Amino acid sequence: MQSRPRRNLNFERKHPRGDPLRWYKDQLKSTLKSTNIDPAHWEDILANRPLWRHTIKTGSADFEKARVARAELKRRKRKQRLLLSKPAPSIPCPQCPHMFHETLGLRSHLRFKHPGK
């Protein structure tokens, strides 16, 4: 009897990206914490439906404000790095007046702009 061909080759498998998968309870706990709900007493709050709705609504609004603030801070840091002034290039090309910040740039320049010299 012939063996069946393998269906799953290494390149066909999906490799999980990012964080590992979480159990439901772990995900629930982190979600409750992010919305400022005490995970130990969430079932008590859930029993009172209007209180639960209010708590979820205010908690999710606070979470969204914090998320936007974190994103804005991250953006500001990135923009600040772009605005920092670079030092003047200090490595001169021996064949032309071009200046470079890094030796890698000089090597590339010499290879393509002044080949054979």
ABEGO torsion letter per residue (X at the ends): XBBBBBABBAAABBBBBEBBBBBAAAAAAAAAAAAGBBAAAAAAAAABAAAAAAAAAAAAAAAAAAAAAAAAAAAAAAAAAAABBBBBBABBBAABABBBABAAAAAAAAAAABBGX
